[in-house]
């Protein structure tokens, strides 16, 4: 019986040309993005020789890059959801693809640390605009009872470029050096983005403009207490992730150089292999977790995800050799255990007719707050890399505990109730 009920949804998801084109675009743009962007901290470190100060230009620029990643993605999230509702996903995605290509070109032709930050301000926008639109399309393509599976399939597709991109990018650096290898990776990103635009314009259906809420404060009043509690725990968990995130590549490459005596380029290639291990681990758990989350509730799987987030910086602080680092990156892959489930829970808790905009608002609030974690991470790294990792672990424990106490499953939540009727995030259930 279960197979019979699930078959129409699966068929609908497979046969939708818009969804197929969207998944292809995620692969193409994501491939270019992860070939190059993942190594930007290494490129900034290369462009900015260390000064006599412990807070060198290199460290500060890496912290600024991570800050821009979170802060600008946050600022783009709500407009992304609004434009998805107002203009339609097709036109919005086309514009932001062009913006990303302009950012890639800046990095290629202006080899200066400040130009890298300027370019990043442009190509960071694609992920921010695409996520609300993608979630909206998935919410329409699959029934609510299979929504976690739909989001998990999208997450699975995203893992293809996340897995291959760093490997190819690391190989470019290994073959041509940091400066030339990064530029080659960004040139390939432009070519892939052009192909993505062609597919997008050919196969994604442009829907009619819809009524959209442009006032984020008015929309915030419609955010349910359950969604607010999820957002609080998510903010704490993202502090755990973002404090060390930009410096993980430095921890790995410098640690391997110190313990194994390998060159920086070789260590960068090994970092690419570690990224493959991380992403393969995530891919292996997506579909089984989605199946059980749709059947038995989302909270346990989101809670497990937050626990894996918390454990990674702790494990990384004890990892210096490649075999131990490989085990740590398996743990990092497991932090994706319930990430699609979390996104599906956001969509479930968002009010009908405002799902893209509410998704964008959630990310706007979350990432504006979390963006300061990246700058804090730079100062903590300057004090000591181990202090950086220890503080991150503390935030992870706090976020996991908050969701364990206050988090709720959607089947027991007032998904679309205005916050004014129930209080601002007080019900714990």
N, C-alpha and C positions, 0 to 999 in steps of 0.2 A: 504493500500500500504506500509506504513512504516513497519508494522509487517512483511510483505513479504520480504522486502529488508533486514531486520535485521536478519531473521531466519538463513540464511546460515552461517553468522559470528558467531552467538550464537552456532550453531551446531558444527562448526569447533573448537571453543574454548572448548566446552564440550568434544568432541570426541578425542582430541589430548592427547595421553597417556603421552607424555613428559610434557605437561602443568599440567595434573593431578598429576603426580609424583612430579613436582616442587612445586605445591601448598601443597602437603602432606609434603614435606621436609621443606617448610617454617613454617608449623604448628609445626612439631616435633622439629626442631632446635630452632625455636623461643620460644617454650614452655620452653625448658630447659634454654634458655638465659634469659627470663624474670622472671622465677622463682627465679633466683639467682642474675643476674647482677643488677637488679633494686634496690637491697638492699645492694649493695657493699659499698655505702657511710656510711650506718649504721654499716656495718662490719668493715670498716676502723676506724670509730669513736670508735668502741668497742676495736679494737686492739691497738689503740693509745690513752692512757689516756691524758687528757688535761694537758698542762704544765702551768707554771706561765705566759708565754707569751700569748698575745692575738692571735698571729699566732701560734697555737699549731701544733704539728706533725699531729694530726687528721685533722685539717682544711686544712693544706698544702697537705696532701696525698689525700684528697677528691678533691681538686683543680687539683692535678696532674693526678688523675684518669680521670677527665673530659677532661683535656688537652690531655691525651693519646687517649681518645675516639675519639676526633675530629682530632687530628694531625695524628695518625696512620691510622685512617679510610681514611683520605685524601691521605696519602702516598700509601695506598693499592688500592685506587679507580682507578687510571690510569692503574697500572699493572693488576688490575682486568678486566678492559675493554680490555686491550691488550691481556691478556691470553684468555679471552672469544673469541676474534677474532682468535687468533693464535693457541690455543690448542683445542678449543671447550669447551663449558660450562661443559660438563660431567666430564672431567678430572680435570678441574680447581676447580670445586665445591668439588670433592672428596678430593683433596689435602687440601683445606682450612677447610673442615670438620675435617680432622685429626688434623690440627693445632689447631682448637678450642678445641678439646678434650684434647690435651696436656695442653692447658691453664687452663681448668677446673681442671685437675689433680694437677697442681701446687698449685692452691688455696686450694684444699682439703688437701693436704699432708704437706703444709708449711704455717702454720697460722702466718704469719708475714706481716706487711703492705707492705713492699717492694716486697714480693712474690705475693701479690694480684695485684700489678701494673705490675709485670712481666707476670703473667698469663693473665691479661687483654690485654697485648700487643699481645698475641696469639689469644684469642677468639674474640677480636674485629674484626679480619680480616674476619670472615665469612660474616658478613653483608656487608662489603666493597666489597668483591669479588662477592657476589651473586647479588647485585643490578644491575650493568651493564648487567650481563648475563640475569637476569630476564627481564629487560626492552627490551633487544634485542629479547628474545623469544616472548614476548608479541607483539612487533612491527611486528614480522613475522606471529603471529597467528591470528591477527585481522586486518581488513582494517583500513586505516587512519581515516575514518569517524566515527569509533567506538573505536578508540584507548583509549580515556579517560575512556570509559566503561571497557575496558580490564584491564587497570591499576587500576581502582577502584575495580574490582573484586579481583585482587591481594592484594590490600590494605585491602579489607574486610577480606580476608583470614588471612593476617598478624595480624589483630585485634583479632583473636581467641586466639593465645598465649599471646598477649599483655593484653587481658582481664583476662584470666584464670591464666596466669603465676604469676603475683604479688599476686593474691588471694591465690594460693597454697603456694607460697613462704612465704607470711605473715603468713599463717597458720602453716607452719613448724617452723618459728621463735616463734610464739605464743606457740606452743606445746613443743619445745625443747630448746628454748633460742636462742640468736643471733648466737653464735659460732657454735653449733651443727646443728642448723636449716639451716644455710648457707651451711655447708658442705653436708648435706643431699640433699639440692636443687641442688648443683653442681654434686653430684653423679647421681642424676636423669637426669641431663642434658647430661651426658656422655652416659647413656643408650639410651636416645631418639636420640642422634646423631648417635649412631650405627644403630638404626632402620632406620634413615633417609638415611644413606649410602647404606643400603641394598635396599631400595626402589629406590634410585637414580641409582644405578648400574643396577637394573633390568629393569626399565621402561624408563629412560631418554635416548633418542637417541643421540649417539655421532656423531655429524656431522664432515665432513672433515675439516682440518685446512684451514683457510682463510688468505688472505693477510691482514696484520695488520700494522698500522703505529706506530712505536716505538718511534718516536721523538715528544714529547709533544709540543715543540715550533712550529714545522711545522704544527701540527694539530691545534694549537691555531689560526694560521693565517686563518684557514677555519671556525672559529667560527663567526657566523653572528653578526652584531651589536645588533639585537633584543635579541639574546641569551646572549650577554654580559650585556645588561641592565637588563635582568631578573636576571643574576648572581649577579650584584651589589646590587639590592634590596634584593635578597635572603641572601646575606652576612650580611646586616644590620639586617634583621629579625632574622637570626640565632644568632647574638650577643644578641638580645633580649631574645632568648630562652635559650642560653647556659650560660649566666652570672649567672642566678639563678638555672639552672636545677639540678645540683648535690646536691643543698642544699634544694630543695623542700621537700624531705623526712625528713630532720631535722626540717624545719619550721613546718611541719605538726605534727610530733611526739612530738616535744618539746611544740608546742602550745597546743596540746590536753592534754599533761601531766600537763601543767600549768593551763588550764581552766577547765578541767574535772577531774583532779587528777588521771588519769589512768596510769598504768605502761607502760614502753617503749614497752614491747612485745605486749600489748593490743593496743597501739597507732600504732604499725607497722601493726597489723591486720586491723585496721581501715583505714590505708593508702592503704592497698590492696583493701578494699572496694571502696575507692575513685578512685583508678585506674580502677576498674570495671565500675564505673559511667562514667569516662572519655571515656573509650573505647566503651561502649555501645552508648554513644552520637555520637561518630565518625561513628560507624557502621550505625546508623540510617540515616545519611546524605550522605554517600558515593554514593549510587546508584542514588537517585534523582538528586544530583548535577551533576553526570557524564552524565545523560540523557540530562539535560538542557545545560551543557557546550558543548557537542557535537553538539547540535542544534543551540545555540545562541552565541557561542564564549567563549573563556576561560578566557579572562582578568578580567571580573567582579568577577568571582569566585575565581581566584587567589588573587585579591585585597581584597576581603572579608576575605580570609584566613589570609592574612598578618595583617588585622585589628584585628582579634581574637588573633593572636600571641601577638600583642602589648598590648591588654587589660588584658591578663592573669596575668602578674606580678603586675599590678595595682590592680586587684581584690584580688589577693593573699595577698597583704600587708594589706588588711582590713579584712582578714578571719582568725579567731582563733578557733571558735567553729565548731563542726562537720557539722551542717546544712549549715552554711555559706561556709565552705570549700567544701561541696558537690556542692553548686551553682557555686563556682569558678572552680571546676573540670568539670562541665558541659561546662563552657566557654573554658576550656582547650581542651575538646573533640571537640568543634566547630572549633578549630584552624586547625583541619584536614579537614575542609569544602571543600577546593579546593586543597589539597596536591596531590592527584592523578592527578588532572587537571594540576598542575604545572609540574609534571613529564612527563605527556603526551605532554605538550607544549615543554619541553626540547627535547623530541624525535622528535617532528614535526620540530623543528628548527635545529636539527642536520642533517648534510649532509648524503645522502644515501650512504650505504656501510661503514660508519664510525660511526654508531649510538652508539654502545657499547663503543667504544673508546672515542667518544666525550662526552658521558654521564659520563664516568670515569674521563675525563679531567675536566669537569665542577665541579664535586665533589672534585677532587684534589685541584683545585684553591680555591673553596669555603671553604672547611674544613681546609686547611692549614691556611688561614686567620682567620677563626672562632675559631680555636683551642686555640688561645691566649685569647679568651673571657673567657674560663673556669678558666685560671689562674687569670685573672683580677677579676673574680667573687669571688675567694677565698680572695683576698685582700679587695674587697668591702664588703664581708661578715664579715671580721674581723673588719672593721670600724663600720658597722651596717648592719644587715639584711635588714632594710628598705631602706638604701642607695643602696644596691645591687638591690633591686626590682625597685627602682625609675630610676636608670641608665638603667636597662633593658627596662623599659617602653619607655624611650627616644629613644633608638635605634629602638624600634618597630615603633614608630611614623615616624622616619626618613625613614625606609625601606618602609613603606606603602606609604609615600608621593612620594618617588622616583619612585615606580612602577606606581603610579597613573599618573605621568607626562610622564615617558619615556617608560612604558611597552606597548607592542603591541600584538595584536592577530595574530595568525599564518597566517590567510587568508590575512593579509595585510603586511606580513613580507617576506623578502628575505631569505627563510629558508636555502637554501644551498649556498648562495652567499659568496665568500671569503671576509673576512673583508677588505682586501687590496683595493677592488674596491669601497667600500662604506664608508670607514673611521671607526676608532675604536670606535664604539658605539655612533656615533653622531646623527644619525637619530632618531627622536622621534616619528613621526607618530601619 
